Amino acid sequence: MVDQQMIDAPKTRELSLSKPTPFNGERFKSKKFLQECILYMGINKDTYDTEPKRIAFILSYMQEGNAVIWKQQFSKKFLQECILYMGINKDTYDTEPKQIAFILSYMQEGNAVVWKQQFVQNKLNLDTGDIDLPTYREFINKFQKAFKPEEEDIDALDKLKMLRQKNLTAEQLVTMFKLLVGEVGMSNDSDTANKLLIKMFKMALNPALVQKIIMSEKKPTKIEECHDLRQELSTRYGD
C-alpha cells in the first residue's frame, strides 16, 4: 500500500531504468536482488538520499513468499508503513492532524472502516463541524489497542511452541521458525540446544515430512543439518 507510493512520488525525477526484480525470499536470488537495488539507488542517488528512503525502496520490492514474511516481521505492516512514509515526507505531514488524517485515509475496508467511522463520529462536533482530534501519540495508542493481534499477547517462546506448518510451504516455515528462535534468543551452540531445536522443528513440520526425516539415513544432530535435510526431502518429495 504505502510502500510503492514511497517510490512512485519522489521529489526528484528518477532516471527511467529497469527497476529491481521483486524478491520472493529465495536465498540464491538475494545477492542479485540487493545488487539491483543498490545499482538503481546509486544511479538515482538524488532521490534516495537518506537511509529511510533506501530501506523503504528495498522493502517495497519484497513482495512475495518468504520475503513478505520477513518484511512483516521487520515492519508491523500498515502502521509502520504509514509512519515510514510520513517520516520520509515530513515536510508535507508536518502537523499531528495531518498525520492522523493520512492514516485514517487508508482505513478503507472491513473492521478498519467501522473503527474509523466510530472514531470520527466520537470526535466530531456537530454544532461547529470541527473534529476534536487527540494528540498523535494518543491516536496511535488507540489504533494499536484496537487492532492488536490476539497472538501478540503470547510471547515468542509460546509462538515457537505453537508453530505449525499447516498451509505454509516448508521454506516459509523455516523462515518463521528462525525468526522466532531469534526473538526468543535461543542459541544452537550446544548439543542440548540443538536437540531441543530439532524437536521443536519436527513438531512444527507436517507429519508426512517428519516421517521422511525419521526414515532418512541421515541423522541430523544440528538444527541447520535438519533444515538442510528438510530442503533435500522437500525437493525430492514435495512439502
MODELLER restraints for C-alpha pairs under 7 A, 6 or more apart:
rsr = mdl.restraints
at = mdl.atoms
rsr.add(forms.Gaussian(group=physical.xy_distance, feature=features.Distance(at['CA:2:A'], at['CA:81:A']), mean=5.83, stdev=0.5))
rsr.add(forms.Gaussian(group=physical.xy_distance, feature=features.Distance(at['CA:2:A'], at['CA:82:A']), mean=6.45, stdev=0.5))
rsr.add(forms.Gaussian(group=physical.xy_distance, feature=features.Distance(at['CA:2:A'], at['CA:85:A']), mean=6.78, stdev=0.5))
rsr.add(forms.Gaussian(group=physical.xy_distance, feature=features.Distance(at['CA:3:A'], at['CA:56:A']), mean=6.65, stdev=0.5))
rsr.add(forms.Gaussian(group=physical.xy_distance, feature=features.Distance(at['CA:3:A'], at['CA:60:A']), mean=4.94, stdev=0.5))
rsr.add(forms.Gaussian(group=physical.xy_distance, feature=features.Distance(at['CA:3:A'], at['CA:81:A']), mean=6.49, stdev=0.5))
rsr.add(forms.Gaussian(group=physical.xy_distance, feature=features.Distance(at['CA:4:A'], at['CA:60:A']), mean=5.83, stdev=0.5))
rsr.add(forms.Gaussian(group=physical.xy_distance, feature=features.Distance(at['CA:6:A'], at['CA:85:A']), mean=6.24, stdev=0.5))
rsr.add(forms.Gaussian(group=physical.xy_distance, feature=features.Distance(at['CA:7:A'], at['CA:57:A']), mean=6.37, stdev=0.5))
rsr.add(forms.Gaussian(group=physical.xy_distance, feature=features.Distance(at['CA:10:A'], at['CA:47:A']), mean=6.33, stdev=0.5))
rsr.add(forms.Gaussian(group=physical.xy_distance, feature=features.Distance(at['CA:11:A'], at['CA:47:A']), mean=6.97, stdev=0.5))
rsr.add(forms.Gaussian(group=physical.xy_distance, feature=features.Distance(at['CA:12:A'], at['CA:46:A']), mean=6.73, stdev=0.5))
rsr.add(forms.Gaussian(group=physical.xy_distance, feature=features.Distance(at['CA:12:A'], at['CA:47:A']), mean=5.38, stdev=0.5))
rsr.add(forms.Gaussian(group=physical.xy_distance, feature=features.Distance(at['CA:14:A'], at['CA:44:A']), mean=5.90, stdev=0.5))
rsr.add(forms.Gaussian(group=physical.xy_distance, feature=features.Distance(at['CA:14:A'], at['CA:47:A']), mean=6.85, stdev=0.5))
rsr.add(forms.Gaussian(group=physical.xy_distance, feature=features.Distance(at['CA:15:A'], at['CA:44:A']), mean=6.57, stdev=0.5))
rsr.add(forms.Gaussian(group=physical.xy_distance, feature=features.Distance(at['CA:19:A'], at['CA:40:A']), mean=6.77, stdev=0.5))
rsr.add(forms.Gaussian(group=physical.xy_distance, feature=features.Distance(at['CA:20:A'], at['CA:33:A']), mean=6.52, stdev=0.5))
rsr.add(forms.Gaussian(group=physical.xy_distance, feature=features.Distance(at['CA:20:A'], at['CA:36:A']), mean=5.24, stdev=0.5))
rsr.add(forms.Gaussian(group=physical.xy_distance, feature=features.Distance(at['CA:20:A'], at['CA:37:A']), mean=5.79, stdev=0.5))
rsr.add(forms.Gaussian(group=physical.xy_distance, feature=features.Distance(at['CA:21:A'], at['CA:33:A']), mean=6.74, stdev=0.5))
rsr.add(forms.Gaussian(group=physical.xy_distance, feature=features.Distance(at['CA:22:A'], at['CA:61:A']), mean=4.69, stdev=0.5))
rsr.add(forms.Gaussian(group=physical.xy_distance, feature=features.Distance(at['CA:22:A'], at['CA:62:A']), mean=5.88, stdev=0.5))
rsr.add(forms.Gaussian(group=physical.xy_distance, feature=features.Distance(at['CA:22:A'], at['CA:63:A']), mean=6.14, stdev=0.5))
rsr.add(forms.Gaussian(group=physical.xy_distance, feature=features.Distance(at['CA:23:A'], at['CA:33:A']), mean=6.49, stdev=0.5))
rsr.add(forms.Gaussian(group=physical.xy_distance, feature=features.Distance(at['CA:23:A'], at['CA:61:A']), mean=6.08, stdev=0.5))
rsr.add(forms.Gaussian(group=physical.xy_distance, feature=features.Distance(at['CA:23:A'], at['CA:62:A']), mean=4.96, stdev=0.5))
rsr.add(forms.Gaussian(group=physical.xy_distance, feature=features.Distance(at['CA:23:A'], at['CA:63:A']), mean=6.35, stdev=0.5))
rsr.add(forms.Gaussian(group=physical.xy_distance, feature=features.Distance(at['CA:23:A'], at['CA:64:A']), mean=6.52, stdev=0.5))
rsr.add(forms.Gaussian(group=physical.xy_distance, feature=features.Distance(at['CA:23:A'], at['CA:67:A']), mean=6.45, stdev=0.5))
rsr.add(forms.Gaussian(group=physical.xy_distance, feature=features.Distance(at['CA:24:A'], at['CA:62:A']), mean=6.43, stdev=0.5))
rsr.add(forms.Gaussian(group=physical.xy_distance, feature=features.Distance(at['CA:24:A'], at['CA:63:A']), mean=6.39, stdev=0.5))
rsr.add(forms.Gaussian(group=physical.xy_distance, feature=features.Distance(at['CA:24:A'], at['CA:64:A']), mean=4.32, stdev=0.5))
rsr.add(forms.Gaussian(group=physical.xy_distance, feature=features.Distance(at['CA:24:A'], at['CA:65:A']), mean=4.81, stdev=0.5))
rsr.add(forms.Gaussian(group=physical.xy_distance, feature=features.Distance(at['CA:24:A'], at['CA:66:A']), mean=6.03, stdev=0.5))
rsr.add(forms.Gaussian(group=physical.xy_distance, feature=features.Distance(at['CA:24:A'], at['CA:67:A']), mean=5.12, stdev=0.5))
rsr.add(forms.Gaussian(group=physical.xy_distance, feature=features.Distance(at['CA:25:A'], at['CA:65:A']), mean=5.87, stdev=0.5))
rsr.add(forms.Gaussian(group=physical.xy_distance, feature=features.Distance(at['CA:25:A'], at['CA:66:A']), mean=4.49, stdev=0.5))
rsr.add(forms.Gaussian(group=physical.xy_distance, feature=features.Distance(at['CA:25:A'], at['CA:67:A']), mean=4.13, stdev=0.5))
rsr.add(forms.Gaussian(group=physical.xy_distance, feature=features.Distance(at['CA:37:A'], at['CA:58:A']), mean=6.52, stdev=0.5))
rsr.add(forms.Gaussian(group=physical.xy_distance, feature=features.Distance(at['CA:41:A'], at['CA:48:A']), mean=5.97, stdev=0.5))
rsr.add(forms.Gaussian(group=physical.xy_distance, feature=features.Distance(at['CA:48:A'], at['CA:54:A']), mean=5.68, stdev=0.5))
rsr.add(forms.Gaussian(group=physical.xy_distance, feature=features.Distance(at['CA:52:A'], at['CA:88:A']), mean=6.87, stdev=0.5))
rsr.add(forms.Gaussian(group=physical.xy_distance, feature=features.Distance(at['CA:53:A'], at['CA:88:A']), mean=6.62, stdev=0.5))
rsr.add(forms.Gaussian(group=physical.xy_distance, feature=features.Distance(at['CA:59:A'], at['CA:71:A']), mean=6.74, stdev=0.5))
rsr.add(forms.Gaussian(group=physical.xy_distance, feature=features.Distance(at['CA:62:A'], at['CA:68:A']), mean=5.81, stdev=0.5))
rsr.add(forms.Gaussian(group=physical.xy_distance, feature=features.Distance(at['CA:62:A'], at['CA:71:A']), mean=6.92, stdev=0.5))
rsr.add(forms.Gaussian(group=physical.xy_distance, feature=features.Distance(at['CA:66:A'], at['CA:172:A']), mean=5.42, stdev=0.5))
rsr.add(forms.Gaussian(group=physical.xy_distance, feature=features.Distance(at['CA:66:A'], at['CA:175:A']), mean=6.64, stdev=0.5))
rsr.add(forms.Gaussian(group=physical.xy_distance, feature=features.Distance(at['CA:82:A'], at['CA:103:A']), mean=6.40, stdev=0.5))
rsr.add(forms.Gaussian(group=physical.xy_distance, feature=features.Distance(at['CA:86:A'], at['CA:93:A']), mean=5.96, stdev=0.5))
rsr.add(forms.Gaussian(group=physical.xy_distance, feature=features.Distance(at['CA:93:A'], at['CA:99:A']), mean=5.63, stdev=0.5))
rsr.add(forms.Gaussian(group=physical.xy_distance, feature=features.Distance(at['CA:96:A'], at['CA:135:A']), mean=6.70, stdev=0.5))
rsr.add(forms.Gaussian(group=physical.xy_distance, feature=features.Distance(at['CA:96:A'], at['CA:136:A']), mean=5.37, stdev=0.5))
rsr.add(forms.Gaussian(group=physical.xy_distance, feature=features.Distance(at['CA:97:A'], at['CA:133:A']), mean=6.93, stdev=0.5))
rsr.add(forms.Gaussian(group=physical.xy_distance, feature=features.Distance(at['CA:100:A'], at['CA:136:A']), mean=6.52, stdev=0.5))
rsr.add(forms.Gaussian(group=physical.xy_distance, feature=features.Distance(at['CA:104:A'], at['CA:116:A']), mean=6.55, stdev=0.5))
rsr.add(forms.Gaussian(group=physical.xy_distance, feature=features.Distance(at['CA:107:A'], at['CA:113:A']), mean=5.64, stdev=0.5))
rsr.add(forms.Gaussian(group=physical.xy_distance, feature=features.Distance(at['CA:107:A'], at['CA:116:A']), mean=6.87, stdev=0.5))
rsr.add(forms.Gaussian(group=physical.xy_distance, feature=features.Distance(at['CA:123:A'], at['CA:131:A']), mean=5.30, stdev=0.5))
rsr.add(forms.Gaussian(group=physical.xy_distance, feature=features.Distance(at['CA:123:A'], at['CA:132:A']), mean=5.06, stdev=0.5))
rsr.add(forms.Gaussian(group=physical.xy_distance, feature=features.Distance(at['CA:123:A'], at['CA:133:A']), mean=6.25, stdev=0.5))
rsr.add(forms.Gaussian(group=physical.xy_distance, feature=features.Distance(at['CA:124:A'], at['CA:130:A']), mean=5.98, stdev=0.5))
rsr.add(forms.Gaussian(group=physical.xy_distance, feature=features.Distance(at['CA:124:A'], at['CA:131:A']), mean=4.43, stdev=0.5))
rsr.add(forms.Gaussian(group=physical.xy_distance, feature=features.Distance(at['CA:124:A'], at['CA:132:A']), mean=6.32, stdev=0.5))
rsr.add(forms.Gaussian(group=physical.xy_distance, feature=features.Distance(at['CA:125:A'], at['CA:131:A']), mean=6.01, stdev=0.5))
rsr.add(forms.Gaussian(group=physical.xy_distance, feature=features.Distance(at['CA:156:A'], at['CA:180:A']), mean=6.05, stdev=0.5))
rsr.add(forms.Gaussian(group=physical.xy_distance, feature=features.Distance(at['CA:156:A'], at['CA:183:A']), mean=6.22, stdev=0.5))
rsr.add(forms.Gaussian(group=physical.xy_distance, feature=features.Distance(at['CA:156:A'], at['CA:184:A']), mean=5.73, stdev=0.5))
rsr.add(forms.Gaussian(group=physical.xy_distance, feature=features.Distance(at['CA:157:A'], at['CA:184:A']), mean=5.79, stdev=0.5))
rsr.add(forms.Gaussian(group=physical.xy_distance, feature=features.Distance(at['CA:160:A'], at['CA:177:A']), mean=6.85, stdev=0.5))
rsr.add(forms.Gaussian(group=physical.xy_distance, feature=features.Distance(at['CA:160:A'], at['CA:180:A']), mean=5.98, stdev=0.5))
rsr.add(forms.Gaussian(group=physical.xy_distance, feature=features.Distance(at['CA:161:A'], at['CA:200:A']), mean=6.71, stdev=0.5))
rsr.add(forms.Gaussian(group=physical.xy_distance, feature=features.Distance(at['CA:163:A'], at['CA:204:A']), mean=5.43, stdev=0.5))
rsr.add(forms.Gaussian(group=physical.xy_distance, feature=features.Distance(at['CA:164:A'], at['CA:204:A']), mean=4.16, stdev=0.5))
rsr.add(forms.Gaussian(group=physical.xy_distance, feature=features.Distance(at['CA:164:A'], at['CA:205:A']), mean=6.20, stdev=0.5))
rsr.add(forms.Gaussian(group=physical.xy_distance, feature=features.Distance(at['CA:165:A'], at['CA:173:A']), mean=5.88, stdev=0.5))
rsr.add(forms.Gaussian(group=physical.xy_distance, feature=features.Distance(at['CA:165:A'], at['CA:204:A']), mean=5.65, stdev=0.5))
rsr.add(forms.Gaussian(group=physical.xy_distance, feature=features.Distance(at['CA:165:A'], at['CA:205:A']), mean=5.24, stdev=0.5))
rsr.add(forms.Gaussian(group=physical.xy_distance, feature=features.Distance(at['CA:165:A'], at['CA:206:A']), mean=5.85, stdev=0.5))
rsr.add(forms.Gaussian(group=physical.xy_distance, feature=features.Distance(at['CA:166:A'], at['CA:206:A']), mean=6.67, stdev=0.5))
rsr.add(forms.Gaussian(group=physical.xy_distance, feature=features.Distance(at['CA:169:A'], at['CA:239:A']), mean=6.31, stdev=0.5))
rsr.add(forms.Gaussian(group=physical.xy_distance, feature=features.Distance(at['CA:170:A'], at['CA:239:A']), mean=5.90, stdev=0.5))
rsr.add(forms.Gaussian(group=physical.xy_distance, feature=features.Distance(at['CA:187:A'], at['CA:193:A']), mean=6.63, stdev=0.5))
rsr.add(forms.Gaussian(group=physical.xy_distance, feature=features.Distance(at['CA:188:A'], at['CA:194:A']), mean=5.30, stdev=0.5))
rsr.add(forms.Gaussian(group=physical.xy_distance, feature=features.Distance(at['CA:194:A'], at['CA:221:A']), mean=6.76, stdev=0.5))
rsr.add(forms.Gaussian(group=physical.xy_distance, feature=features.Distance(at['CA:194:A'], at['CA:222:A']), mean=5.19, stdev=0.5))
rsr.add(forms.Gaussian(group=physical.xy_distance, feature=features.Distance(at['CA:194:A'], at['CA:223:A']), mean=5.54, stdev=0.5))
rsr.add(forms.Gaussian(group=physical.xy_distance, feature=features.Distance(at['CA:195:A'], at['CA:221:A']), mean=6.92, stdev=0.5))
rsr.add(forms.Gaussian(group=physical.xy_distance, feature=features.Distance(at['CA:197:A'], at['CA:223:A']), mean=6.20, stdev=0.5))
rsr.add(forms.Gaussian(group=physical.xy_distance, feature=features.Distance(at['CA:198:A'], at['CA:223:A']), mean=5.42, stdev=0.5))
rsr.add(forms.Gaussian(group=physical.xy_distance, feature=features.Distance(at['CA:198:A'], at['CA:226:A']), mean=6.82, stdev=0.5))
rsr.add(forms.Gaussian(group=physical.xy_distance, feature=features.Distance(at['CA:202:A'], at['CA:210:A']), mean=5.88, stdev=0.5))
rsr.add(forms.Gaussian(group=physical.xy_distance, feature=features.Distance(at['CA:209:A'], at['CA:239:A']), mean=6.74, stdev=0.5))
rsr.add(forms.Gaussian(group=physical.xy_distance, feature=features.Distance(at['CA:220:A'], at['CA:226:A']), mean=5.34, stdev=0.5))
